Amino acid sequence: AQQLFVDSPSSCPGGEKESACKMRKMLQQKSNDIAAVIMEPIIQGAGGMKVHSPWYLREIRNLCYEFDVLFIADEIATGFG
């Protein structure tokens, strides 16, 4: 099994749109080989306490739906202490 990654969106203006475009490109090229997209939706604690906007979360979910790939929202870090 191979793991594929798209960089987290930067905090610069347009960072989320750029990241969503990269996700679209990857799904266009490899959706037949991708079982699921897994992301921490609210706070990406291990990545530096990044918070994704509602637009970005909807966009990634919609891309997964469009390319028939599971979207898994795994919010584990906020459950600790």
Secondary structure by P-SEA (a helix, b strand, c coil): cbbbbccccccccaaaaaaaaaaaaaaacccccccbbbbbcccccccccccccaaaaaaaaaaaaaabbbbbbcccccccc
